[in-house]
């Protein structure tokens, strides 16, 4: 299964389980990315859980979180 398929499955799961305000996925030749903006009332433990879920996927990725905007960005390198 390719990384983008993994991202699609995870975003569907995330939208149902977490308080998501906005989500977008982008695909390019070198990388796929997923940007999720959470509601500011989302518990930090939930954010930590979703980051750990991506870590468990063993993908070549980079993750960043901006606390000012509650934006989580995941980039998977092909």
ABEGO torsion letter per residue (X at the ends): XBAAAAAAAAAAAAAAABBBABBBBBBBAABBBBBBBBBAABBAAAAAAAAAAAAAAGBBBBBBBBAAAGBBBBBBBX
